[in-house]
Amino acid sequence: MGELKKIDGYFLLFNFIVIFYCLVLAHIGFEFWDTGYIPSFSWRIVYGEKVYEDFLYKGPPITLYFHAFFMKFLPEVGQFYWIRVSNYLLFAFQVFFTVKAFDNFYDLAKYKINIWAIMIVGFIISLLNFPPYPWPTTDGLFFASIALYFSSKLDKIKVYHLFIIAFFSFLSALTKQSFYLIPLFFIIFITIQKGIQKGMILLLFILFFISLFLYWITTITTLDNFLKQTTGQTHIKDLFYAGFLNYFWIYDNKIQIYSIILIATLILYYFKFKYSTFSFKKLFETISITLLLVSIVLCFSNQFLIASRIAVISCTIALSNQIKLSIESIKFHLPLLLFLGIAWCSAISMGYAFPILFSTGIIVSIAVLFHNELQKFSKLKVIIIFFLCLFAFSYNYKPYREQNLSKINSSLNQISPKLNYIYTTESNFKKLKELKELREKYGTKTIVAPNMAMTNYIFGSKSLFPADWIINTEVNRNSKPFINIASKKENYIFIEKSFINGEELMPHKKEKFSIIAYYIYKNFNKIEETNYFIIYNGLKINETIPKIN
């Protein structure tokens, strides 16, 4: 009998880490803002509603239907825990496909890189304490990573490969507007790497999927309605802000950062090239190395998000400096450009405008672009990576919009079967318990504003509003239909006192956050006040409902 193949220790460690996240971290933490955003929409679809027609949604629809599938088939008991587990697994698969694709392109063994080790680094650093709720960006990256994987099979790429690339790049585009560029990236990539013929085949497949989508969307709503809802919230200036300005000019301590970069660049250039003549190529090489070092230092200062932006700039400069005007050089470096392009798309957001969620792609790009520098410090590199992972993992000590782990000890089993196995702080538990009691008192014709978007999903009820997160950016900036619904005497509105008193991430002027909730607070009949809510029913007087600017 032949000798058993030795199991890679990093393979075992990667799987152990993913299992730990699923079995331990997936239980921990529950916040009332972003967590319920996608589940509230997916629940509507399970309930039988149609996107854009029965409710407002400002993005492309694939994430809503993708997670409605999970809701439909996962068991009700502990369902949200299993949804969180599925999202950790989807993220792990994104990391897996990304690294495997990169390995197919560049053969990471030549760079003395273990693919499972770099998956560990990518998984931990990409996530930080990002909660495992359904989210368009993470879905888009998952679909794009599958397209990357099949694109990496360049030596034996077949027509069915192109079909799969078209399908998953198109699914990626249907998760968020900034991913509309993903199919175009793959068309350009395949055309340059494999020729115009295969590029045209990929284009035809993508056009086929576009036509299917347009046919489907017009069976549930008008094309005009779809376009109005998905194009009305952001503008070209938002793209410029999130896609470019964020990388250079929005840091609170930008003067200190730029001063450090300038001084470090001058010192590094002097010691690295002091005996050679000046050239811009050497200068850009120095700048890219300096930016990489600054990015690492920022990570150790608990600034992973900003560090991810600077790392992208570092890689972009290094790539621009290394690529030559020859077909061989372009083909060699083009996968790097594709990875960085996906990272850039993932960061075009008004909420989480950082490429950190695709840091796996950034990290593997660094491994190739800075190979010569990194191999000089092999032992130090391992130590730095170990502590970077440790620092990144430590973020989980305080889950997103929650208190630290020592205060998360209240089970949500009593609230809803769907929340079995989820733990949160005592105050969050009491708020949910009070909400449950109020719904039992006032019936199902109740509205919670402005946050707690997951309310109807948790309790299995139908939403009265055409949106569940009642903030200005999520209601198409049109308050009147919401006020009209809220003003009906059979409806009761629970306004969160945390909105009135102010809470983290909320602007000082409440009407800038939710003019609907603010108008109800000012103009509706108050009938009861509890620890966490103020209950309203009907307008005090007939007033003109204000427009949202």
N, C-alpha and C positions, 0 to 999 in steps of 0.2 A: 504493500500500500504506500502511495506517495506521501511525502511529508505534507502535513496540513499547512495551508497558507497562513502566515502570521497576520493577525488582525491589527490594523493600524490603531495605535493608542489615541490619536487625534480623532479618528472616526468614532471611537467609543465615547470620547469626551464630548464631541459635538452633539451626538444623540442624547447623552446624559443631560447636557445643558438645555436642549430643547424640551426634553421630558420634564426637567425641573421647572421650566417656565410654565409648562402646561399644567403640571400637577400642584404647583405651589403658587406662583405669581398670578395665575389666571383667577384664583379665588379672591385676590386682595384688591380692595379699593372700588369705590363707586362714586362718580361725580355726576352732576346734573346738567352739564352743558353739552359738550361734544359727544359724550358717550351715547346719548339717545338720538343723535341727529339722524344717522342712517337707519338704525332700527325702527325709528318712527315711520319712515317712508316705506321700508320693506314690509312692516306690519300692515300698512294700508294696502299694499299689493296682495298680500296674503288674504286680507279682508275682502278683496275684490275690486279695489279702486284702480283707476287708470292714471298713470303719471301724466302731468301737464294738463289733463282734462279735469280730474277730480281733485287734484291738489297741486300746489306750486312746488317746483323744484328747479333750481338755477343751474344744474349741471346736466351732462349726458346721463342716461339712465342705467347703464349696465350694472353699476354697483348695487343699486336698489334691487334689481331682479336677481343678481348673484346671491345676495344675502337673504332675499325672500325664499330662495330655494332651501337654504339652511334652516330657516324658520319653519318651513313647511314640513320638513322631514326629521328634524331633530326632536327628541322627546320634550314634552312640555316641562317636566320636572328637571330643574337645573338647566333649562334651555340656554339662558344667557351665559352660564359658565361654559357650556359646550360651544357656544358661538365664540367665546374668547379663546378657547382651546384651538378651534379651527383657524382663528386669525393668527395665532402664534405659529401653527403648522404651515399656513400659507406663506408667512414671512420666512420661515425656515426654507421652504421650497424656493422662494425667490432668491435667497442667498445661495442655495445649492445650484440652481440653474445658472445664476450669474457667474459663479466661480467655475463651474464646468465649462461654460461657454468660453471664458477667458483662458482656461487651460487648453481647450481645443485650438484657440487662436495662437497662443504663445508657448504652450508646453511649459507650465510653471516649474516643472522639475529641472529645466535648464537654468532657472533662476534660484534653484535650491529652496523652493517654496512648497510646503506640503499643502495640498488643496484643502484638506479637512481642517488644518490649523488656521488657514486664512478664512474659512467659513466661520469658525468660532469667533474670530476677531470681527468679521463683518456683521454677524448676528448680534453680538453684544453691543458693539458701538453704534450700529444703525438704530437699534431700538431705544437705547438709554432707558428711560421710564415711560416711553410712549405706550399708552394703554392699548390692549389688544381688542379694541372695538372695530367694527367695520368702518373702513375709511377709503375714499376714492383714490388717494395717492398710493396707499399700500396695495390696493387691488391693481391699479395701473402698472405698478412696478412688477407685480407678480406676473401679469400677462406679458409685459414687455420682456421679462427675463426668459420666458418660454420661447418667445420669438428670437431672442438672442441665442439661445441654445441651439435652435435649428439653423440659424444663420451661421453658426460656427462650424457646421459640417460642410465647409466650402469644397473640399476635395471630392466629395461624392454627393453634392446637392442635387436633388431630383425635383421634379415638378410637384410631387406631393409635399416635399419640404417647403416649397414656395407657397403652397396652399396653406400650410400650417402657419408659416410666418405671417402671411396676409391676415389670417383669421385672428391670431393672438395680438398682432400689432394693432389691428382694428378694434379688438376688444379693449386694448389699453387706451386707445383714443376715445372710447366711449365711457371712460371713467371720469375724466375731467378735461376742461377745455385746453389746458396747457399741454395735454398729451395728444392733441390733434396733430402735432408735428411728428409723432412717433412713426406712423406708417411712411411718411415722407422720408424720414431718416433711413428706414430700411430699404426703400426703393433706391435711394442714392447709393447706399452701401452695396446692395446686390448688383446694381448696374456697374459700378466701378470694379468690384471684385470679380464678377462672373460674366460681365458683358451686357450689352444692350438687350439682347434677346431675353435673357432671364429677368432682367429688370422690367421689361415690358410685360412679361407673364405675371410677375408679382403685381404690377400696376393694375392689370386686368382683373386679377383676383380681388384686389382691394376695392376696385370700382364695382365689382360684383357684390361684395359685402355692403358697400355703401348703398347700392340700389335696393338690396334686400331690407336694409335698415329703414330707408326712406319709405318703402312700401309699408313696412310694419308700423312705423310711427304715424303714418296718415290713416291707418285703420283705427287708431285710438284717439287721435286729435288732429288738428290742422297743422300743416308745416309752419304756418305763420305763428301759431301759438307756441310751438316748440322753439322756434327761433327767438321769439320775444322773451321767453323765460330764460333761455340759456345764453343770451347775449346782452341782457339789460343791466347786469350788475358790475361788469368790469369794462375798462376802456384801455386804449393804447397807452395812456399815461400809467395805468396800473401795471401793464406789462413792462414798461420801462423801469418803473419803481422796483417791482419784485424781481425782474429778470436781470437788471443791470445795476441800478443805483444801490440796491441792498448790498451788493458785493464791495462797494467802495466808500459809501458816505453816510451810513446810518448808525454806526456804532457810537455808543454813548461816550466812550473814551477814545475816539478816533485819533485825536492829536497824539496821545501816548503811543497808540499802536503804530501810527505812521512814523513817528520819531524812532521807535525801536526798529522798525523795518529798515529805515534809511540808514541808521547808524550800523546795524548789523550787516547790511549789504556792503557798505563801504569797508568795514573791517574784514569781512569774509573775502571780498574781492582782492583786497590788498595781500592777504596771506596766501590766497590761492593762485593769483596771477601776477604777483609783484615782479617776477623776472621775465614777463612776456609783454608784448605790445598790446595796447588796448584794442578791443573789438566789441561790437555790440552783441555778438554771439556769446562771448564770455560774460558780458554784463547781464544778459537775460538769463544765462545759466545760473549766475550768482543770485539774481533776484528770485528765481524759482526755488533754489535751495533755501534761501533765507525765509521765503514765505512758508515753505514746508516746515522749517524749524519753528517759526512763530506759531504755526498751526498746532504743532505738538505741544509747545509750551502753554498755549491757551487751553488745550485739553486738560493739562495738569492744573490749570487754574479754574477748572469746572466751567469752561466756556466751549463745550463741544459744538454747540450750534454755530457760533461764529467761526470756530476753527474749521468746520466743514466748508464754509464759503471760501475761506482763505486757501484751503487745500485745493479746491476746484480752480481757483486762480493760479495757484502754483503749478498744477498739472497742465493747465491751458498754456501757460507761458513756456513750460518745458517742452510740451508737444510742438508748439509753434517753432521753437528754437531747434528742435531735432529733426523735424520733417524736411525733406528735400524735394525739389521739383523734378522728381523722377517717378515713374510708375511703380517701381519696386518699393521705394520709400513710402509713397502714398498708400499702397496696398498694405504695407506692414503697419503703418500708424493709424489707418482708418478705423480699425476696431476700437482703438483708444478714443478716437473722436466720437464714435457712436456711444460708448459708455458714458463719456462726459456729457454728451448731449442729453442722454436720458436723465442723468443726475441734475442737469440744469432745468429740464422740464419739470422734474418732481418738486423743485423749489419755487416755482412760479405760483405763489399762493398768497392770499391776503391773511392767512391764519398761521401757517407753519412754513414760512418762506426760507427754509434751509434745506440743502441737499443731503442732510444727514441720513434720511431714510434709505438713500441709495449709496451709503458710504462704502458698501461692499465693492461697488464699481469703482469708486474713487480709490480705495485702498489697493486693489489689484492694479489699477493704472499707475499708482505711485511705485509699486513693486517693479514695473517694467521701466518706467521713465527715469527712475532714480536708482536703477540697479547698480551702476558703478559706484555710486556714493554709499549705498546701503551695505554692499558686500565688504566694505572696509571696516564696518563696525558690527560684525555679525553677532557677537556676544552682547554688546550694548543694545543692539536692535531687539533682541529677544527680551531683555530686561524691560526696555521701554514699552514694548507691545504688551507684556504681562501687566505692567502697572496701568497702562491705558485701559485695558479690559477691566481691571479691578476698579478703576475710577468710574468707568462707564456703568458697570454693574451696580455700583454703590448708589446710583441715581434711584434705583428701585426701593431704596429705604424710604423715599417719600413719593408715593404714586402721584400721578398727575392730578392736580387740584384736590389733593387729599392731605391729611396730616401724616406724620411719620408712622412706621409700621407698629410701633409700640401702642398707638392709640386706635389701631384698626382691629377691633375685637368684637364687633356686633354682627351677628348673623342676620341675613335678610330673609331667612326661611319663612318668617311669619308674614312677610309682606305679600309675596306671590310665589307660587310654585316655580315660576320661571326664574326667580332670583335665588333659588336654593343653591347652597354652596358658595355664595358670594358674601364677603365680609367688608364692613365699612366702619366708620367712626360712629360713636354713640349719637352724636348730633344728627348725622345723616340718617341713621336708623329712625330716630324719633321723628324727623321730618317726614319720612316716607310712611311711618306708622300713622302719623296725624293725617296725612293725605288720604290714606286708606279709610280711616274713620270718617273723614269729612265726605268722601264719596259715598260711603254707606249711609250717611245722614241725608245728603242732598240728592242722591241718585246719580245716574250716569250722564245726565245733561249738565256736565261740569267742564270747565275750561281752566287749565293751569297756565299762568302767564308770569313772566315771559319765558322762563326756562323749563326744565323738567320735561323735555320733549318725549321721553320714553313712557310717559304716564299711560297712554292708551295701550301701548304694547304690553306693559307690565300687567295691567288689569283686564286685558282682552276686550277693550271697548272700542267703539267707533268715534273718531275725532269729529268734533263739531266745526272746527276751523279747517280751512284748506292748507294749513301749515301748523306744525306742532311746536317749533321753536320760534316764539313770537318776538323776534328781534327784527330791526329795520331791514337788514341785509337779506333776510330769509322770507320776506313777505312781498317781494317785488315792489317794495316802497309804496304800497297802496293800502292805506289804513282803513278806508271807508267800509269795504266789505266785512272786515273783521269786527269793526265797531257795530255794524248793523246786526251781525249774528249775536254778538255779546249782549246787545241791548234787549233781546227778546226775553220776556219775563220768565219763561220756563228755564232759562239758562242761568247757571251760577258760575261766577268767575272767582277763582282763587288766585289772588296776587301774592307772590312770594314777598315776605317781609325783608328778605335779604336783598331784593331789588330796591325796596324803599330805603333801606338803611345803607346800601352800598356794599359791594363785595369786590373781591380780587378780579382784575381785568375788566371791570366795568367803568365806563367813563363817568366823570363827575356829574355831567348833565344827563339825567335819566332818559330824557326824550331822545338823546342821541343814540341810545342803545335800543329802547323799545318805546316808540311813541304811542303804540296801542296800549301797552300796560300802563304807561304814564297817564294817558287820557282816561282810562278806566279808574285809576287811582284818584284822579282829580274830579271826575264828573259823574261817577256812578254812585248808586245808593250803597252805603256800607251797612251790612246787616250783622256782621260778627267778626271778631278778631281773636285769633288763637296764637299759640306760641310762634308758629312759623308762617301763617297765612292771614290775609285779610279777605273776607268773603264779600262779594258785591253782587247786586241783582238789579239790573235796569238803570237807565239814566235818571239823574236827579231832575234835569230839565231838558227840553229839546234844544240842543245846541248844534251849530254847524261843525261837522267833524273836520278837523284840520288836515290839510295835505302834508305829506312828508316831503321835505325838501331833498 
